[in-house]
Amino acid sequence: MSVRMPSDGKFRMNGTGSNSVGDVWHTLSDAKYNNMLVDCMKLRQQYDLCDWAYLQMLQALGNAYLGKGSNEAVMLTAFVYSQSGYKLRLAEVDGRLEMLFASQHNVYDKPYVVCNGDKFYSMNEGGKSIKVNSAKFPKERSLSLWVPGTPEVKEQPSAARTLTAKSYADMTAKVSVNKNLLDFYSSYPTSEVGGNFMTRWAMYANTPMCASVKTQLYPALRRGIQGKSQRESVERLLNWVQTAFIYEYDDKVWGGDRAFFAEESLHYPYCDCEDRSILFTRLVRDLLGLKCVLVYYPGHLASAVQFTDSEALAKGGDYINVNGSKFVIADPTYIGAPVGSTMPDMDNASAKVILLQ
């Protein structure tokens, strides 16, 4: 990516106080920086950057132009972020300047301060002493962590991986994933919507699959379900997710809980119940157009599918009633279990449902 910067646009700050910040803000408001602003907003649209990707792009711009982690780089990032319509606050943290971003969602594992009822999060690790500048701007809006479209990052293919369903040899796909997209997803903060802990998985499950993976994966899976009934198609996709992947606990692999975007499950050697449910519901929605929900039991995450075919519904099985509609259980971690089977010791009557788009 490239951005037009004025030849005399570099600046230096005299400290991190309000006067210094105000002086630099005034400098950046000069018309000579207009091309920079226009280019940044064009890049956001051109590369289909979600809010988190755009913030990272602006941080990279500041670091490249004015020095990584410098107060000046923070100021440039904050100025462009603000002029792009986002809500932020500048703060002095242990003597250095930091930009704090407001989020529509609660973000895990990042320090924050509360200003007038809004949480403002740090991109860094926080500090012992913090002084927040409360200046705000008209029509500013908080960052959203939903990913409406896959960012168009440069392709760097990983080694291809062949994935085959144990019960259906024709359900075989060879897939390579963009390493740069994986790096971006690794940076993505875990969050929740409206203070509801369970919505954290919806953030991953509602993210569209990237085009390059769809091109490789979907034709192969479509061939495996071609001409099959609705119920059998779901059975085949379920068995593929159940048996083509190796299960392992996050604590053992990552040292702590970590949910995967669908592409991550296709790349990494191990995945757990939440990752499988996220991938399975993505496939069912994309390939069959059926509605899905995630089903949360204490210590376990599964999924359920709303069939629209009367023959599929007639075959019965365990189900959950969601707003008057029947969603049949399909557990990608209950290895070998057919659609309609609940894992032992899991109670559907008390399970919590996570709605998906």
Secondary structure, DSSP 8 states (H G I E B T S, - for coil): ------TT-----S-SSHHHHHHHHHHHTSGGGHHHHHHHHHHHHHTT--HHHHHHHHHHHHHHHH-TT-HHHHHHHHHHHHHTTB-EEEEEETTEEEEEEEBSSEETT--EEEETTEEEEESS---S-EEEE----TT-B-B----SS-------B---EEEE-SS-TT-EEEE--BHHHHHHHHT---EEBTTBTTHHHHHHHTS---HHHHHHHHHHHHHHHTT--HHHHHHHHHHHHHHSSEE--HHHHHSS-----HHHHHHSSEE-HHHHHHHHHHHHHHHH--EEEEEEETTEEEEEEE---HHHHHT---EEEETTEEEEEE-TTSTT--TT---TT--TTT-EEEE--
